[in-house]
Amino acid sequence: MTDQTKYQLTEKDLPEAWYNINPDMPASPGPILHPVTKEPVTPEFLSVLFPMRFIQEAVSDQRWIEIPDPVRDVYRLWRPTPLIRARRLEKLLETPAHIYYKNEGVSPVGSHKPNTAVAQAFYAAEEGVHGFTTETGAGQWGSALAMACNFFDLACDVFMVKVSYSQKPYRRIVMETFGAEVTPSPSDRTEFGRKVLAEDPDSPGSLGIAISEAIEAAVKSDGKSKYSLGSVLGPVLMHQTVIGLEALKQFELAGEYPDIVIGCVGGGSNFSGLAFPFLHENFTAGKNTRIIAVEPTACPTLTKGLYTFDYGDTAKMAPIVKMHTLGHSFVPAGIHAGGLRYHGMAPHVCALYDHGDIEARAVQQLGAFAAALQFTRTEGIIPAPETAHAVKVAIDEAIKCREEGISKVIVFNFSGHGLLDLAAYDAYLCGELKDYEHPEEKIKAAIELLPEIPESSIASG
Ligand SMILES: Cc1ncc(COP(=O)(O)O)c(C=O)c1O
């Protein structure tokens, strides 16, 4: 152990390959099924939506996948990101625990999302498509994809969840500054958006609805545009593993090894990015690190959702996957952590949770903001509301160490800064925010709409 605060790597330490967890999965994440036939999808179906290299990564069993040079070149703008020991926070909490965070907020758009946006944009540019359609919740993903598309000369068409579009105008401006087109969802630009608006003109939108609109726009573009997803799918989780791979090297510099790894989960990508390389050590090197996924009580996918097959979007256009789900029609409360308002969860994360390799915890919005304030006032950085959920559990674990008189090494993924989420902090400071429990009846109703899957398709996983 050293007395340093910041553990910095140099550009030459940038990982050369991503870690693909597929060959090490202790339980199958299940098949990807066609939303209409409910049979395993063909590469032809997926290729309407995604670039070919992305599809190949999804089915690859190669443990290490080389990061293409043009992607590493862009990563160099902000990577490797620092691993920081939160000494001042430790002092505030009077904890013997050592708290570290991997600061993904230093990327140009302020979150981990460019780690996959850049890779996906490179693959699309390589195939010569015109651009991407996508959805965004808080606007972090949309900003990342807008930047990446701009670097690779692609158009970027973003459907932004309406509640965030009004709460977070600055992220819309970031996207537009990069040259993207941004539409509040539900919108009248798509058949599905018009249907939602006809039923509920005041719909706050949801990630599920925005995904449906983005998919519809891509499918109807006659091959001009592909669809890009910022989380959930295997290749997205894999692109994020640069985070954990760098962190492993940084812990060597620190002379410590984490006992607990923490990440917030929306679709599961920043969590997986930090956690999977440590899980690899658990699986292959006899390590025993606890891994905790943190979600909001307003959208408690892992802790309260059913582990079954469901559509990835509300309009039933996206593939069906096996995941913990609150039902594809579930519209969560408009909490400020917009990026955590997704009805489902990455199938890999769900399979690991179901198998007992990782833990999950749901936290309330007010507790998350209180923790974020403690972090801001000691470490000087304002966390994104999503990230605040991870901060909360890191603090809870550090307090437990104090109470039990034991020292543990805790690391959490600082997935993004909150400098464009100040309206949320304003609402918190003015006492306007409230906690939400998930409405049990709504989930029950949504779960009744789950698709019925033939045995032969289930067995194909
Ligand atoms: C800062 C930040 N953290 C976390 C998330 C959650 O997404 P994921 O679970 O894919 O990391 C988001 C999503 O928008 C985000 O913007």
The ligand as an SDF file (V2000), in Angstrom:
LIG
                    3D

 16 16  0  0  0  0  0  0  0  0999 V2000
  -23.4310    8.4110  -15.7420 C   0  0  0  0  0  0  0  0  0  0  0  0
  -24.1960    7.1590  -15.9840 C   0  0  0  0  0  0  0  0  0  0  0  0
  -24.0040    6.1030  -15.1800 N   0  0  0  0  0  0  0  0  0  0  0  0
  -24.6850    4.9630  -15.3440 C   0  0  0  0  0  0  0  0  0  0  0  0
  -25.6290    4.8220  -16.3580 C   0  0  0  0  0  0  0  0  0  0  0  0
  -26.3820    3.5380  -16.4630 C   0  0  0  0  0  0  0  0  0  0  0  0
  -26.1230    2.8230  -17.6360 O   0  0  0  0  0  0  0  0  0  0  0  0
  -25.3060    1.4800  -17.6270 P   0  0  0  0  0  0  0  0  0  0  0  0
  -25.9390    0.5700  -16.6390 O   0  0  0  0  0  0  0  0  0  0  0  0
  -25.3730    0.9660  -19.0050 O   0  0  0  0  0  0  0  0  0  0  0  0
  -23.9060    1.8350  -17.2540 O   0  0  0  0  0  0  0  0  0  0  0  0
  -25.8690    5.8830  -17.2240 C   0  0  0  0  0  0  0  0  0  0  0  0
  -26.8430    5.7490  -18.3140 C   0  0  0  0  0  0  0  0  0  0  0  0
  -27.1920    6.6510  -18.9920 O   0  0  0  0  0  0  0  0  0  0  0  0
  -25.1320    7.0740  -17.0310 C   0  0  0  0  0  0  0  0  0  0  0  0
  -25.3370    8.1240  -17.8340 O   0  0  0  0  0  0  0  0  0  0  0  0
  1  2  1  0
  2  3  1  0
  2 15  2  0
  3  4  2  0
  4  5  1  0
  5  6  1  0
  5 12  2  0
  6  7  1  0
  7  8  1  0
  8  9  2  0
  8 10  1  0
  8 11  1  0
 12 13  1  0
 12 15  1  0
 13 14  2  0
 15 16  1  0
M  END
$$$$
